[in-house]
Amino acid sequence: MLAFFLIGLLVHLVFFASIFDIYFTSPLVHGMTPHQAALSPPAKRLVLFVADGLRADTFFELDKNGQTRSPFLRNVMEQSGSWGVSHTRVPTESRPGHVALIAGFYEDVSAVAKGWKENPVEFDSVFNESKYTWCWGSPDILPMFAKGASGDHVYTQMYPPDKEDFAAKDASKLDTWVFNEVKHFFEFAKSNETLSNKMRADQVVYFLHLLGLDTNGHAHRPMSSEYKENIRIVDKGIQEVVSVIEDFYGNDKKTAFIYTSDHGMTEWGSHGAGHPSETLTPLVAWGAGVDGPQLSSNQQFQDDFLQEWKLNDWKRLDVNQADIAPLMAALIGVPFPLNSVGILPLEYLNNSDQFKAECMLTNAMQILEQFMVKMIHKKETTLSFLFSPFKPLPLSKQQDMLRTARLYIQQQQYNEAISLCKSLINLALEGLSYYHTYDRVFLGISVVLGFVGWTSYVFVMIVKLHTRLSKPISKLDKLSSSDHLPAIFIGAGVVITLFLLIQSCPWTYYIYCLLPVPVWYAVIKEFRVIQNVINLILTHPPAKSIGFLLLVILGIETMIASFFYREVLTLGLVAFAGWPLLSNLFHQNKVPICHFTYLVMSLSWILFSFILAVFPLMPVVGRNPSIRFVTGAGLLTVICSCIFLASFRTAKTKTVETILNRSVYIAQILSIVLSIYIVNTTHSSLALKHGLPLISQVISWTTLASSLLMPLLSSTFLFQRLLSIYLSLMSTYLLLSTGYEALFPLVLSCLVFVWINLEQETIQLHDVSPAQKLSMMDFAQLADRTEVRQLGLDDIRRSYFFIFFIVTAFFGTGNIASVNSFDPASVYCFLTVFNPFVMGALMMWKILIPFVIVMCAFESIQVSTRLSSNSLFLIVLVISDIMALHFFFLVKDYGSWLDIGTSISHYVIVMSMTIFLMFLSRLAEILTTQRIRLQEKIKQHYT
């Protein structure tokens, strides 16, 4: 079975990776030549201010006293510059935002996972095209542009990474550090002739990355006084820096300034998704070559911000974030970044119509060349009779449009030239998208064939190995049925390989296209098993078979709907509450004591089902933090644990625990108490801006490290081991909680505990031989049991319950299909200095803790119902794969960026869930069956 597990893991990793090849391939092409406007630029130098994490509404709005928080920049907007809203794209993270601003293209979503500090691919940028660029700011952003630049003309000055501390007393010091360093730099340049000469050259860029707002937003929320005060500090700092720069250059009117942000932030202090608070960022431009304010009284926008911001009379000029890169290139006269897809926003330029027309022609030629390189590459790697070119823009039309645009410019018909260039740019961008997604249908069909084949194979294995439907096949039948199969499938594999080889396809294409071949061979080889299943279905009335099929479809669709609407989980849990009352067990159990026990368990099941059903109706975690809930959850856990331990000791049939065993439970309960204390003291210290106490950090990491070790010291008797696992995981979960979600594992654990008892009652009713009592079951002994039963229809229900509980564990406290539900406050007991990978790993473990609880309960049910450890999990695999295939068809690349991102993330989540379940099933097996004995012999006495 280990071989099947490894093959299944490999297959699912392939399916998981396929989505990145189909939807997340890099949009970059290489081999273009730089294009630069022929006329002299209006500015010699450019200063770019990027206020990381600044929302457009918080910047533009007036405070409660009717005063602006940015008096200098507000004055620029009204007196000397242009302004608007810059629209970002998903993912609204720092790295993709800065790449769009400075390089002019939108990175694929997978770039977020590749790191903040390094380039996953090489790309051109305004910095790279400049004569010299000086940068100040965060070590998370600056290196990627310095290392991506050709030559040695991009200089960076960064503060140490440990300065990015969410627990800092004043995160705005990150910004004042930048402003101070810039002022010192210009002061030093006055006495350094070499540096001064470089700074006085043309095509110079100064980049100031201001991280204080993002840090304050995460730590205190964007509506906090700290965040809003940081806006004032940034405004004052910009005013001072502008004065220093103008003074250095003798007010030569050759400096252009741009102020913007990489992304916004939600009201609960996170970003990454497509909410307007994350995608709307401010843009203010002024100085050389930038048009002044334009009065306009009748402006139409989908939002009502102009009225709220009291800016009705000043023309708002909105742009896409990637459009800022060609704007900067045009202002200082550098070539447009080679991979830029931005369209030059002419409304921001204060120059002649000829200059604007020349710049638009340059913009069109630069984007058109990307289109040509992409088309030639695709044509060279596709068989000529299969190649389908982008028909709206053939080569002849490109040449005609470029020739006509040049003619318009020569005839001084600049508006016509600009209009034609914009049309050419739009066609070229459509063509880029066409060739970028050229192989999408082909790859999609290959992956779907593999998906359906794998799911069919797992189903066949379930029927063959774990049911009584499989009949022995005679050697004669086996030989006659499979004589030609190997040759047919080998031939198919050879044809596919040659087809891919001729087209010079990437190596990953071979995996996606060849994977269905062995999978379908394995399925068709077992066609006798499929025939037996079909014969069984035909023996039942059609209405019964169709009804069962509809019930299965309804169950799966209910779980799929929960990915979009958390409230569906509530409806499902309410429906689950009626299961004990509707089952035959409730009516057939005639023994008074057993009937009373079952009634108590049924009422407990109903109670905990209703309580758990409340969680999906609650706000997403992180938006309304309250440490009181964490404290309450910890105290309830301590009380419940003490009651459980007391019941173990007072039971008529029980084990006499050794001093070691008792000490393990006592230590775990004390760990819960300590976690409550650490959470309260840590958040209290941070609220007072005293920073993260070192002792809290040490205890938190120690608790986390011991959480998977402590259960292995406890008794392997079923309920005692489950209690130990829960206590260890709960102590860590409390440290990672900020609100009501701390109660979730407690309620979930109580519900699955009742589930274990009810399933035991169910198996006792249908089993002829008396079943062993749960309190006497030992994981270590039962794990080696060779006598197992075959699967029945009830086991499909058990598997469905398990999957539903897993989905509930995932979405019960928040829909984290959206990246923006991540709350950095959850990891403050462990660290406050920004570290995306450590923080991400901690949040991932927080997500997985309820998974482990459910998985251990599922392991207990497999043991108590005398099933092999793999049979139920195979059913789970089929259900989860059907869900994943459903989400694969729902993935789309059209509509809003929020819709696109959500559709892709749902597929990724289901595939990740399936892969994690494979690992967690092994983890649960280790946690329940293994034991570390500190003494050579531990005697167990029964009384």
N, C-alpha and C positions, 0 to 999 in steps of 0.2 A: 504493500500500500504506500510505502515511502516513495517508490518510483512514480506512482500515480499522483501523489501530492506534488512532487517536484515538476512533473510534466504540466499539471494544472496550474502551478504557480508561474511557470514559464509562459504558458499560453495566455494567461491573464495579463502578464507583464507586456506581452506583445500587443494585446488588445488595448491596454492602457496607453502604450507608446504610440499606437496608430493614430490617436486623435491629434497628437502633436505633428505628425507628418501630414495629416490631412488638413488641419485647420491652423496649426501654429508654426508652419515653416517660415523661415526668415524672409522678409520681403526684399532684402537687399540683393542687388546685382552689382557686379564689378566689371571694370573695363571701359568706363566712360571717360571722357576728357572734360576738363573744367570749362565752364562758360561764364564769361564776364561781360557786363555791359560796356559798350565802347566809350561812352561819355564819362567825363570826370565826375566823381561822386561829390555830394554836398558836404560830407563830414570826413575828417581825417581820423577820427577816433570814436569809439562807442563805449559807453559804460552801461553794463547790464546788471540791474539789481533783481535778484530772485528771492522773494520772501517765501520760504518753504512753508507750505501748509496754510497759506492765507486765503480765506474765503472772500469772494467778491462782495457779498452783501455786508459782511462785517467791516470791510474796508470802506465801502462807499457810503454806508448809512451814517446818519447823524446820531449822536448819543441822546440820552434822555433830556439833556438840556438844550437840544437843538444845535449842538456844536459838532464839528467834524473832529475825528481822532487824528486826521492827517492834514493839518492846516497848510503845510508847504505843498504837498502834492495836490490838494484840493485847489489851491491857488494856481498851480501849474495847469490843471484841467480847465479852469475858468479863464485864464489869462494868456497862456503861451503854448499850450500843447494840445494833443488829442488823446482821447480816452475811449475805452470800450470794455467789453467782456471777452476774455479768451476762453474758448470752449475746449476742454481737454477730452481725452478718450480713456476708456478702461484699458489697463488698470491704472487707477489714479494713485500711483506710487511715485516716489522721488526719482528713481532712475529713469523710467519711461517718460516722465514729465520733462526732465532736463534734456533727454535725447531729442524729444519733439521740439523743444525750444531752440536748442543749439545746433542740432543736426537736421531738423526739418522732416523727420519721418517718425512713424509710430511703430515702436517695437512690438513684437508679438508678446502675448501675455506670459509665455514661458520665460521671458527674460527676467522676470521678477525672481524666479526661483534660481537663476544663474548667478545672482549676487549683485550687490550694490556697487562694488568697488572695481570690478574687472569688466572688460568687454567680452561678451560671448562671441561677438563677431566684430570685424573691423569696419568702421564707418567714417565717413568724412564729416566735418563740422565747420562752423564759422570760425571756431578757434584754430582749427587746422589750416584754414585758408588765409588766416590773418598773418600780418608781418610778425607781430608779437602779441601774446596774450598773458596778462597777469591775473591770477585768481586767488581769492581769499575765502576760506570757509571750512566746510565739513570734510573730514577725511573719507566720508562715505560717497561723496559726489565728485570732488575735484580730480582724483587719480584717473578716473575712467576717460576723461577728456585729455589729460596730459599724456597718458600712455597710448591713447589712440591717435595722437598727432604724429605726423611725419616730421622728422628733424627734432630740433631742441629749442623751440621757440614758445612753448607754453610753460609758464612758471607758476608754481603753486605754493601757497603758504597756508598751513592748516593747524588748527589746535589739536591737542591730543584727543584720542577717541573717548577717554574717560570723562571728558568735559560734557559729553552728551548724556547727561544724567537726569532722568525724569524726576528724581527726588531732590534736585538742586534747589537751593533757596530762591534763585532768580535765574531762570533759563535765558532771559533776555541778555545776560552777559555774553552769550555766544555771539550775539549781534554787535554789542558794543566792542567786543574783542576785534571783530572784523573792521568796524569803523575806525578804531584806534590804530590798527595795523596799517590801514590804507593811508591814514593821515601821516603816520610815521614814515611810510614808504615815500610819499611825495616830498616830505621834508628832507629825507635822506637824499633823494634824487637831486635836490638843489645843489648839493655839495659833491655829487658824483657825476662827472661829465659823461662817462661812458653810458651809465644808466640813463642820464638825461637825454642823450642823443637817441637812444633806442625809443624812449618814450615820445620823442618829438617826431618820430617817423610817421608815415601814413599807414592806414590800415591796422591801427592798434586797438585792442579790446581790453577792457577792464571788467572782470566778473566778480561780483560780490554775492556770495551765497549766504543767506541769512536764515539760520536754522532755529532761532529762538522761538518763533511763532509756532512752528510744528511741535517743538518740544513742550511748550506751554499748553498747546492745544491737547496733546495726548495726556499730559499730566493733570490739567485743571479744567479741560473742556473749552471750546471756542467762545462760550458765553461768559466765561469767567473774567474777573477783573484783571487777572494776570495776563491773559491773552490780549484783551483790549488795550491794556497799558503798554504791552509790547508793541502794538501798532503805533502808538504815539512815539515810543523810543526809536523805532525804525524810521519814522518820518523825520524826526529831529536829526538822526544820524545821517540820513540821505541829504538833508539840507546842508549839514556841515561838510560832507564829502564833496557835494556839488560845488560849494564855495571854494574848497581847497583846490579842486581840479581846475575850476575856472581861473583862479588866481595863478596857478602854476603855468597855465598856457596864456596868460595875459588877456583873458576874455576875448580870444580870437574868433569866437562864434563858430568853431569847427568841431565841437563836441556834441554828439547825439546821446541822449539818455533814454533808457527803457526800463520800466519798473513793472514786474509781473510776478506770477507765482507758478509753481509746477503743478499744484493740485490744491483743492480745498480740503474740507474736513466736515464730518457729520457733527451734529450737536452733542453726540456722546464721545467725541474725540478720536475718531478713527477714519480711515480712508482706504480706498482700494477698489470700490465698486463704482456705480454710475449714478448715484443720487446727485441732483443738481447742486447741493451744497459741496459736493466733491469735484464736480466737473466745471463749475463756473468760477473763474479766477479773474482778478483785475488786470487791466493793461493800461498803463499810462506812458506816453512817449512825448518827448520834447527835445528841443535843441536843434542842432544843424540838420537841415533837410526834412524836418518834421513839420507838418502843417499845424497851424494854430487852431484855437477853438472855433467851431462853426455853430452858429445859432440855428436852432430848428425847433419849431413849436408843435409839429405834428409827426411824431415818431410812433411807429407801430411795432411792438414786440410781443411775443407770446407771454412774457411775464409782466408784472406790474412794478418792476423795480424802479423805474424812472421816477414815479410818483413818490415812492418810499424814500428814495435817495435825494429827492429835491433837485434832480438834474434834468428836468423836463426841457429846459431851454438850451441845453448844450448837446450837440449831436453825439449820439452813442455809436461807435464804430466797432462792431463785433468781428472777431476773427476766429479761425481755428488755430489751435496752439502751434501746429507745424508752420503756419503762415508767418510766424515771428522770425524764423530763421532767414527766409529770403528778404524780409524787411531789413534785418540787420546787415545782410550782405549788400543790399542795394545802397544803404546809407553810407557805408564806408568803402564801397567799390571793390569788394573781394568776390571771387567766383562763388556762385551759389553752391552750397554743399551738394556733392555728386548724387547722394541718395535722397535728397529732399523731395517731398511730394507737396510741399507748401505752395500756396498761390499768393504771390506778392499783393498785399493789401494797399492798393494805390491811394486810398483815401487818407492814409497816414503821411504821404509824401508831399512836401512843399517844393515842387520843382517844375520844370517846363514839361509840356505835353510830350515833347520829343524824348526827354529823359524817361518819362513813364512808359512810352511805347517801346523804347529800346530795352528797358528792364523787363517788360512783359514778354518781349520776343526772346530775350535771354532765358527767362523762366520757362517758356514753352520749349525751347531747344533742349534745355537741361532735362526736363521731364520726358520729352520725346525720345531722347537718347537712351534713357532707362528702358523705355518701351521697346526700342529697337534691339537692345542687347538681350532683353528677356525673350523677345520673339525669335531672334536668331538662335539662342541657346535651345529653346524648346523645339525649333524646327530641326536642328542638328541631331537631337536626341529622340526624334519621332520618325517612324517609317513614313516615307513621302505620301503613300496612299491613305495613311491614317491622319496626317496632319490637317488640322482645321484652323485656318488663320482667323484673326479678329477682323471680321468683314467691314465694320464701320470705319476702319482706318487703314486702308491699303497703302502701299508705298507711294503710289501715284498721287493719292489725296494728300499725304503728308507733304510731298514736294510742292504741290499746288498751293497749299495753305501757307507754307513758309515763303514761297515766292511772292504770293499775293500780299502777305504781311509786310515784307520788305518794300514792295512797290508802294503800299499805302504810306509807309514812313517816308519814302523818297518824295512822295507827292504831298507830304505834310497832312495826310488824312489820319491823324493820330488816333482819334476815337475809333475809327473803323479798324485800324491795326490792332488796337488793344482788345476790341471785341472779338476779332478773329483769333488772336492768340489765346484768349480765355477759352474759346470753343475748342481749339487744338489741345489745350491743357486738359480739359475735361475728357476729351476722347482718349488722350494718351493715358490718363489715370484709369479710365474704364478698361483700356487694353491691358494695362499693368495688372489689374485685378483679374482679368480674364486668364492671362497666362499664369498668374500666381496660383490660380485654382484649377488649372488645366487638367490635372490628373485626379481631381477630387472624386469624381464619379467612379472612375476605374478602381481607385483604392478603396472607396466605400463598398463597392460590390464585393471585392476580395475579402474585406474584413467581415462583412455580413455573412458570407459563405462560411468563413472560419467560425464565426460566432454560432451560427445555427448548427454547424457540424459538431462543434464541441459540446453544445448543450444536448444534442441528440445522443452523442456518445456517452455522456454522463448518465442520461436517462436509461440507455441500454445497459450500462453497468449496474445501475440500481436494480433493474428488473432481473438481470442475469445472476447477480451475486447475492441479493438480499430479499428476493421474493421466491414464491413457489411456482411462478409462471414459467420459468425457464425449464425446458425439457432437454434431456440429453440428445445430442445429435449423433446419428450413426456415422461411422467413418466414411461410408460410401457417399452419404449425402454431403458430408463436409468437403470431400474431395471434388465431387461434381459441381458444387456450388461456388467453389473458390479457385478453380483451375486458372481462369483467365483474369481474375481480378488484379493480381499483382502486376501483370504485364500492362493492363489497361491504365492503371494509376501511375506506374513508372513512366509509361509513354506520355501521359498527360503532364507529369512533372518535367520531363525533358523538353516538351514543346513550350511550356511556360518559361522555362529557364532560357531557352534560345531566344524567345520573343523579348524577354527583358534584357538579355545580353546585347542583342542587335540595337536596342534603343538606349544603351548605356545608362540604364536606370540605377539609382542609388541602391546600395546593398540592402537597405531596409525594405525596398519594394519586393525583393526576393522572398523575404520572410513572410510578408503579408499575402503574397500571391501563392506561395508554395505551401503555406500552413494548411489550407483546406484539403490538400491532396491526401496526406496521411490520415487526417481526422476523418474524412469521409470514407476512406478505405476501411478504417476501423469500424465505422458504423455499418456500412453495407456488408461487411464480413459477418456481422451478427444479424443478418436479415431474418433469420429464423426466430430470434427473440422478438423482433418487431412484429413478425407475423403472429406470434402467440398473443401479444398485447392486443392486436387488432381483433383476433378471434374472441378474446375475452370481452372486449367492448361490445362486439356484435351479439354476445349472449345476453346482454342486459337490454331492457326496453330503451328505445331511442330517447324518450323523454327524460329518463333517469341519467343517461350519459350526457345529454345536452345540459341538463340542470347542473350536474357536477362540474362540467366545463365552464359554464357561466359563473358558477360560484368561485372557481379558481381565478377566472379573469377578473371578477369583481374584487377579489381579495388583492390581487397584484396591482390593479388600477388604483385601488384605495391607497396603497403605499406610494405609488407614483404620484398621486395627487398631493400627498403630504409634503412632497418636495416643493410644491408651489404654495400650498396653503397649510400651515401648521395646524389649523383648527380641525383638519381631517383626522389627525391623530386623536383628538378629543372624541370625535364620533366613533372611531374605532375602539378606543378603550371603553367607552360607554357600552358599545355592543359586546365587547369581551366580558363585561361585568355579568351578563346574563348566561354565560356559558355553563356554570355549574348547575343552574336551575333548569336549563334546557336539556342537559345530558341525561342519559338513562340511569346513571349512577344515583342520582338524587331520588329516583322513584323505585329503584330495584334494591337498594340497600335496606334490608329489614332488621339487621342486628341493632338494637337500641343504642348501644355505646358507639358503634361504628357510625350509625346514622347521626348521632349527636356530634361526633367529631367532624364528620363531613359537613354538617350544617354550620358549625363554627368556622371551618375552613372556607366554606362558600360565602358566608357573611364577610369574612376577612378579605376574601378575593374581591367582592363587590366594593367594600369600603376603600381598599387601596387602589382599585381600578379607577374609582371616582376621584380619589385624591390626585393620582397621577394624571388624570385627564385634565386637571386644572392647569398644569404646567405649560402645555402648548398655547394656552390662552393668555399667558403672562407676557409682558414686554420682553423683547430680546435682551439677553444677558449683557450687562455693561452699561445699559442706558440709565438705569436707576439703581446705583450701587447702595447697599446698606449692610454694614458689618454686623448689625444686630441679627440678621437672618443666619449669618455664618455662625455666630455664637449660639443661637438657638438650635441649629442643626447639630452642632457639636455636643451640646448638652443632651439633646434627645438621643443621640448615638450612644453616649455614655450610659444613660438610663436603660435603653433597650439592651445594651450589651450586658449590663449587670443582671437584668432579668433573665437573659438567655443563659448566662453562666450559672445562675441560681437553679434554673430548671435542669441543667446538666447534672448538678450535684444532688438534687432531690429526687431524680427519676428512680423508679423502682429497679430498673435494669440499667446499670450505668458502669462506666469505667472509673476506677479510682485514679485520678490524675496525679502524676508525680509533681514534686515541687517545681521541677523545670517547666512542665506544661502550664501550671498555674501562673508561674512568673511571666511566661510569654503573654498570656491574656492580660495580666495586670499591666505589663509594660506597654502593651498596645493601647489599653484604655488611658494610661497616663500620657501616651503620645498624643491621643486625641485632645486631652486637656491642655497639653503643652501647645498643640497647634492652635487651639482657641486663643490662648494667651499671646502667641506670636502674631497672629493675624491682627488682634486688637492693638498690641503695642506698636507693630510696624506701621499700620495705617494712622495711628495717633501721632507717631513720630513724623510721618510724612506730611500730615495735615499741619503740624506745627513747623514744617520746613526744617526739621533737624536731621533729615537724611535717613537712610536705611541703617538701623543698628547692626553692627557686625555680628553680635550674638544671635540675632534673628536670622541672619543670612546663613550662619553656620548650622543652626538647628534645622532650618528649612531644607538645606541640601542633605544633611544627615538623615532626616526623615524620609526624603525622597529616595536616597540610596538604599535605605533599609526596608522600603515598602514591599519589595519583592522577595526579600530574604526572611523576614520575620515569620510569614506563614509557614515556611518550610521547617520551622522549629516546633510547630504545634502538632497536636494529635491529628491523624489522618481519618478519624471518624467523621462522617459526612458533615453533620451540622457544625461540629467544632472546627473543622478545617475551613468551612465556608465563612464562619464568624471571624476567624483569624484573617482570612483574605480580605473580608470587608473592612475590618478595622484598620488594616495596613493601608489599603487604598484610600479609605476615608480620611485618614490623617493627612495624606498628601493633597487630596481634593479640597479639604478645608483651606489649606495654605494657598490654593489657586483660585479660591472663590472670593467674590466681592458682594454677593447679594443672595437672592432667593435660590439660586441654582445649587447652593450647598445642601438644601433639603432634598434635592432630586435623587441622589444616590441612595439616601435613606429610604425614601418611599419606594423606589425601584427595587431595592434589596428586599424589603418586606413583601412586595408583590411577587417576586420570583421565588421567595421562600415558600409562600403559600402555594405557588404554582407547582413546586416540587412535591409538596404534600398531596395536592389534588391529583397529580399524575400518578403518584403511587397508589392512591385509592382507586383510580381508574384501572390500572394494570392488575390490581388485586381482584377486581370484579370479573375481568375477562380471563384471568389465568386460573387454570385448574389447580396447580400446585401452590401452596401458601407462600406468599412473598415475605422476604426478610423485612423486619422493621427498619425504618429509615435511621432511627437512633443507633441501631446496631451495625449499620453498614460502614465498612472500612474501605476507603478509596484504594489503599495500597493492595488489599486482598482482591477486591473486585476487578482491579485493572488487569490482573493475570487470568481472569476467568475465560475459559474457552467455550463454555455453553452460552450461546446467544440465540435469540429468536429472530424470526423473519419479520419483515416490515408489514404493516397493515395500514388501513386508511387513516386510523387515528394518528399515525406517525406523520402524515402529511399535515394534519392540524398542528401537531407539536412543532414541526419545522416552520410553519407559517407564523405561529406565535413567537418563535424565536426571532425570525426576521423582523416582525412587527416591533418587538421590543428593542431590537438593534436600531431600527429607524427612529423609534421613540427616544432611545438613548442619544441619538445624534441630533435630532431636531427638537427634542423636548424643551430645551432651555434657550433655543435660538436658532434661526436659520443661518447657519454659517456657510451656506452655499455662497453667501455674500461675504467677501473678505472684510467688509467694513464693520462686521460685528465683533472683530477682535478688539479686546480692551487691554491695553498694556498694564492697567492696574492689577490684573489677575496674577501677574508674575512679580509684583513688587516685593513679596517676601523673599524672593530668590535673587533678584537683581533689578537695578533701576537704570544702569548705564545701557544705552541703546546697543543691542546685539541681536539682529534679526533672526539669526539661526538658532541661538540658544532660546530666545523668547518663543520662536515658532515651535521648537521641540517641546518646550514646557506646555504650551497650549495644546499641542497634539496629544501629549500624555493626558492632559485634563479631559480631552474629548474621548480618549480610549478607555479611561477608568470605568465609566458605565458599561462600555463594551465588555470589559473583562469580567465585571460582575454578572452580566447576562450570560456570557460564555461559560463561566464556572457553574452557573445554575443549569445551563444546557448540558454540560458535562455530567452533572449530578443526575439529571433526568435520563440520560443515556445509560448511566450505570444502574440506576434504580429500576428502569424498565427493561433491563437485560438486552440491550441492543449493542451491537458492535460500535466502537467509537467513530466509525466512518459512515455508517449507513444513513443516519439522520443528516449528517453534514452534507452528504451528496445531494439530498433533497434540497437543502438550503442553497447549495451551489446552483442547482437548476433554477430555483426561484430568483436568486440574485442575478443570474445571467440573463434571464428573460427581462428583468427590469433594466439591466444595462443595455440590452439590445433595443429596448423601447426608447431609452434616452439617446441612444446613438442616432436613431431616426429623428429625434427632436432637435438635434444640434443644427443650428442655422447660422448663416453668415450675412443675414440681412436684417433690417429693422434697426431699432435703437441699439446702442452699444451695451446697454443694460440687458436687453433681451439676448443678445449674442453671448455676452459673458455668462449669463445665468444658464443658458442652454448647454454651454460647454462645461461649466462647473458641475452641473448635475451629473453628467456622464462621468466626469473625473471622480466625483464623490462616490458613485456606485461602484466603479471599478476599484477605487482605493479601498472601499469598504470590503469588497470581496477578497482582495489581496490581504488586507489586515485580518480578516476572519480566518484565513488559512493559517497565518502565524499565531493568532490568538487562540485558535483551537489547540495548538501545540503548547502554547503558554499555559492555557487552562489545565491541560493534562499534567503539566509539570507542577503547577501550583497545587493541584488537588491530590496527586499521587505520591510525589517525592517528599522525603523528609530528611532533614539533617539531624543526626543523632550526636549530641555532644558527649554522651556516655556510650560505652560499648554495648551495654545491655540496659534496656528499659523494660522492666517487667510490667505487664498489664494484668490486673486482678479483676475478676468479675464477682459481684456480690448479688 
